[in-house]
Amino acid sequence: MDFEEFLLRLESVNETGRTTAAFLRARGARLGFRKLGPATGAVWTLCGNIYFNSRLYPPDRTPSDHPWLLSLAVHEAVHLRQGWLTALSVYGELEAWQAGFVFYCEATGKAAKGRMAEILSLPLGWDRQMLRQARDLMQRYAGKKYRADLLPLYPVHLELRYWLTRQTPT
């Protein structure tokens, strides 16, 4: 797959696609394919790269305008913007899932249904019960091999502060 063509396709969808492509170019992010687990569509790395699951999206058979692949780039770029402290939390995952889902719906012209709609309906915030609900919905959407249950609800520094002071972030 030609990744410059992929970024051009991403830009052609909407403003989110344009800002995501610009962010990835400015950051010098590399895009590639790796064999990942069955519940993983793509991953970001600490080096700032994004890898798509070659088991789900064979590079020789996946078109550069594949809407789900484009939405995964949006999702993973959100994590790169967040930084690893936030990205590795249920809060960070919810923000990325919602951004990817909104992009996917706009790219395809399809309305969100089922669990996708449920995840999109959740307010992004610090309510712990809502973040538990988000974690549960994400696992039901992706399957039990998607281990969101291992992530703290808040970014780890805020999670520690919560457990020490019981103060919810603002």
C-alpha positions in Angstrom: 0.0 0.0 0.0 1.2 3.5 -0.9 1.0 5.4 2.4 1.1 8.8 0.8 -1.9 7.8 -1.2 -3.5 6.6 2.0 -2.9 10.0 3.6 -4.4 11.7 0.6 -7.5 9.5 0.9 -7.7 10.4 4.6 -7.5 14.1 3.8 -10.3 13.8 1.2 -12.9 12.6 3.7 -13.4 15.5 6.0 -11.6 18.0 8.3 -10.7 15.3 10.8 -9.0 13.4 8.0 -7.1 16.6 6.9 -5.9 17.4 10.4 -5.0 13.8 11.1 -2.9 13.5 7.9 -1.2 16.8 8.6 -0.4 15.7 12.1 1.0 12.4 10.9 3.1 14.1 8.3 4.4 16.8 10.7 5.3 14.1 13.2 7.1 12.0 10.6 5.0 9.0 11.6 5.6 5.9 9.7 2.6 3.7 8.8 3.0 0.0 8.2 1.5 -3.4 8.8 2.3 -6.1 11.4 0.7 -9.2 12.6 -1.3 -8.3 15.7 -3.8 -10.1 17.9 -7.3 -10.8 16.7 -8.9 -8.0 18.8 -6.5 -5.4 17.6 -7.1 -3.4 14.4 -4.0 -1.2 14.7 -1.5 0.0 17.3 0.6 3.1 18.0 4.2 3.0 19.2 6.1 5.1 21.6 8.2 6.1 18.5 5.1 7.7 17.0 4.3 5.1 14.3 1.1 3.3 13.5 0.8 -0.3 12.4 -2.3 -1.9 11.1 -3.1 -5.6 11.7 -2.0 -7.4 8.5 -4.1 -10.4 9.6 -7.3 -8.3 9.3 -6.1 -5.9 6.6 -3.7 -7.7 4.2 -1.6 -4.9 2.6 -1.8 -6.4 -0.8 -5.6 -6.7 -0.7 -6.7 -3.7 1.3 -7.4 -0.6 -0.7 -6.0 2.8 0.5 -9.5 4.2 0.8 -10.8 1.4 3.1 -13.0 3.4 5.5 -12.3 1.2 8.5 -8.5 1.4 8.0 -8.8 5.2 7.6 -10.8 5.4 10.8 -8.1 3.3 12.6 -5.5 5.9 11.5 -7.7 8.6 13.1 -8.1 6.5 16.3 -4.4 5.8 16.6 -3.5 9.5 15.8 -5.7 10.5 18.7 -3.5 8.3 21.0 -0.3 9.8 19.6 -1.7 13.3 20.3 -2.7 12.2 23.8 0.6 10.9 24.9 1.1 7.5 26.5 -0.2 8.4 29.9 -3.7 9.2 28.6 -3.6 6.8 25.7 -3.2 3.9 28.1 -6.4 4.6 30.0 -10.1 3.9 29.5 -10.6 7.7 29.2 -8.0 7.8 26.4 -9.5 4.8 24.6 -13.0 6.2 24.8 -11.8 9.5 23.2 -10.0 7.6 20.4 -12.9 5.2 19.8 -15.3 8.0 19.5 -13.1 10.0 17.1 -12.6 6.9 14.9 -16.3 6.0 14.9 -17.4 9.6 14.1 -14.9 9.6 11.2 -16.1 6.2 10.0 -19.7 7.3 10.0 -18.9 10.4 8.0 -16.6 8.5 5.6 -19.3 5.9 4.8 -22.5 8.0 5.3 -23.8 5.3 7.6 -25.4 6.1 10.9 -23.9 4.4 14.0 -25.9 1.4 15.2 -25.8 -1.0 18.1 -22.8 -0.8 20.4 -21.1 1.8 18.2 -24.0 4.1 18.8 -23.9 3.3 22.5 -20.2 4.2 22.7 -20.8 7.4 20.8 -23.6 8.4 23.1 -21.4 8.4 26.2 -20.1 11.7 27.4 -16.3 12.0 27.4 -15.6 12.8 31.0 -14.3 11.7 34.4 -17.3 9.9 35.8 -15.9 6.5 36.9 -19.2 4.7 36.4 -19.5 6.0 32.9 -15.9 5.0 32.1 -16.6 1.5 33.5 -19.7 1.4 31.1 -17.4 2.5 28.3 -14.9 -0.2 29.1 -17.7 -2.8 29.1 -19.1 -1.6 25.8 -15.7 -1.6 24.1 -15.0 -5.2 25.3 -18.4 -6.3 24.1 -17.8 -4.6 20.7 -14.2 -5.9 20.2 -14.4 -9.2 22.2 -12.9 -10.3 25.5 -9.4 -10.5 23.9 -9.6 -6.7 23.8 -8.1 -6.1 27.3 -9.4 -2.7 28.2 -10.1 -4.2 31.6 -6.3 -4.0 32.3 -6.3 -0.2 31.8 -6.9 2.3 34.6 -10.0 4.3 34.1 -8.1 7.6 34.3 -4.6 8.3 32.9 -2.3 6.7 35.5 -1.1 9.9 37.2 -4.7 11.0 37.6 -5.7 7.5 38.7 -3.1 7.5 41.4 -4.2 11.0 42.6 -7.8 9.7 42.7 -6.9 6.7 44.9 -4.9 8.9 47.2 -7.3 11.8 47.5 -10.6 10.5 46.0 -10.6 13.7 43.9 -12.1 13.4 40.5 -10.1 15.2 37.8 -11.7 18.4 36.5 
